[in-house]
Amino acid sequence: MRRLKKTIKFLVMPIAVISLLVLISDTAFAETDAMSGPGKIEFSGEYPQDIVDPEKPGEIVDPGETPQLKGDLRIDFVPKLDFYQNKISDKDETYYGNAQNFFGATKPRGNFVQVTDLRQKPTGWTLQLRQEMQFTNKDTEHSEINGAMLSLDKSWVSSTRDASGAPQLSKEIINIDNVGASYNLAQANAGQGAGTWTISFGASEENQDNQKNTLEPRLDHTGQAVLDPVFDNKPVYLNKAVSLSIPGTTIVDPVPYTTVLTWILAELP
């Protein structure tokens, strides 16, 4: 059987809603005569591809535009990792990514991926991540951040489904120390991973899953809260579960550096 793979790359139809109501009476009636006739129902469009709050998975949230895969097995959301603007340093440094922000009243959350499996007979799936190249800027003298390493820590899963069907996490921390290699993030065996699941890295103090809070307000050099112009000037939080470490011996220039992250969803046979 051919293995299906779907990928999303990042630079770091009408829905018919039908309600059925059944009324049950305590009164017993004697059946005197009966006839049978056909019944029919038809659905159009596709299942909604909503993004859910990873800490309150029964609630729909708006994290802004995101690429999405289509089909019964798909990736609904992947994070845009942003490590903010930092001062040049000649020491070993660790920089933390911005936490996930949202439009509306939802507070910041850990960075997360959302996977949905609506197949009639789920055979399982794997979620992987690959960094295609080192952080680079081709328009500057020191065009590559040599030795920079992206890390994803404090991973956990969430869904409205029963926890017995949860995908298995590969390990708590993923250190991407080999650019171009694919790293396993989660795997659902046959019969697992059905429905919608979020795989989060880090959590807020609001979480009710006994996850450690990894978020804190991001402050500028004057100690003032950094505001996010994309999300209605809501405060920006940093997430200590998503980090980028850079050796002090690496020379960088005062310019933005970017990489490409590929998220891979593979169907298990």
C-alpha positions, 0 to 999 in steps of 0.5 A: 500500500502506498504511503500518503504524505502531505506537507506544509512549508513555512518561511519561519464551501458552504456547510449544511448544518442539520439538527435532529430532535427525537421526542419520546413520550411516556404514553403507550399507544396500540399500533392499529395500522402502519405503512412504510415509506422512504427517508432521505438526507443529503449533505454538501460541502466539506467538514468545517476546518476550524482551529480550536483552542489547544487549552479549551479544545471545545472552543473555536479560535482565530489565530489569523491566516494559515496554510491548510491541507485538505482531505480526510487526513490533514494539517489544519494549523501550524505555527509561525515561529518568531524569535523577536528582535535581539541585540548582537551578543558575543556570548552563547545565547538562547532566544525564546519564540513569541507565543501564539496570539489570537484575535478576540478574547482568547489569551496567548497559548503555547505554539501548536500544530492541529491535525484532523483525521476524519477517515472512516477507518483510521490506520494511524499517522505520523507528524514530522518537522524538517528544517530545510536550511540554516537561518540565513540572509543572503543580502548580508556579509555573514549570511548564515547563523552557524550553529543555530539550533531550534528546540521544541520542548514541553509537548502535550496533546489535547482534544475533545476526544477521549485520551485513550485515542491520543497520539503518542509524542515522540519525546518531550524535547526536540532539538533540531541539530541536523538541518535537512533531517526529519524529526518525529513529533507525534504518532498515532497508531491504528485506531488512534488519532481520530478526530481533531488533535492539537500538539502543543509546545508549552502552555499558559497559566490558564491550562487545566491539564497540569502543564507547566506555564511557559509563557511570560510577557515580552518586554522591550529594552525600557521594560515596557510591554511589547504590543502586537500590531497584527492582533489588535495591539494585544500584548506579546508573550514569549514562550520558553518551550520554543527556543533558538540557541546561538553560539557566542562564536557565531558572527551575525549582522543586524539584519533579519534571518529566516529559515524554512520549516516543513511540517509533514503528515504521513498516513500509516499503512 
